[in-house]
C-alpha cells in the first residue's frame, strides 16, 4: 500500500442559477439537469432521486457524501458511465 499525498481539490466560484426549489441562500448549490447531453463539471453530482444537479465549492470525488436539499436525500458519490452520480444512502 502506498501512502501518496492526496492532490488538492480544485475550487469553484458558484453563481445563482435560478433554481427556486430551495431557500435563496442555497440556490447556487443546485441547478436543473439538462438531460443526457448535459455535461457535469468536476464539482457537480446528479441526484438520481429528483434529477437535480448538486453543486459544490470544491471538486467532488468518488466516496464523498452529498446532501440534496431538493429531495432531502443523503448521497454517496460514485462514477457511472464516466460521470459522477449520487447513490442513495438514506
Secondary structure, DSSP 8 states (H G I E B T S, - for coil): ----------B---------SS-GGGGGGEEE---TT----TTEEEETTT-EEEE-SB---TT-EEEETTTTEEEEEEEETTEEEEEE--
